[in-house]
């Protein structure tokens, strides 16, 4: 299959993971085992499943793992919205990260739909 490191969507999702870790550093400490952990795991799941799927021997397996990445991206979006509504994320940071996430979601859908 593909070398996952060459996939733009993988590269962008790695950058998103770093952004999420940086963003959640400023969250209240009482969210350490709640929202912070959930957001970091959902973000990490996106590139991890792209990588795992690309290492499988069939397109159908890769598509399956892309589906998991898409689900994780939507889970992360929900958690970002909750974080904003709780006042943990400023409007400008929210807009930047949501725009980046929506771009990744589109790329995942496109890659998934173009798989045979």
Secondary structure, 3 states (H helix, E strand, C coil): CCCHHHCHHHHHHHHHHHHHHHHHCCCCHHHCCCHHHHHHHHHHHHHHHHHHHHCCCCHHHHHHHHHHHHHHHHHHHHHHHHHHHCCCCCHHHHHHHHHHHHHHHHHHHHHHHHCC
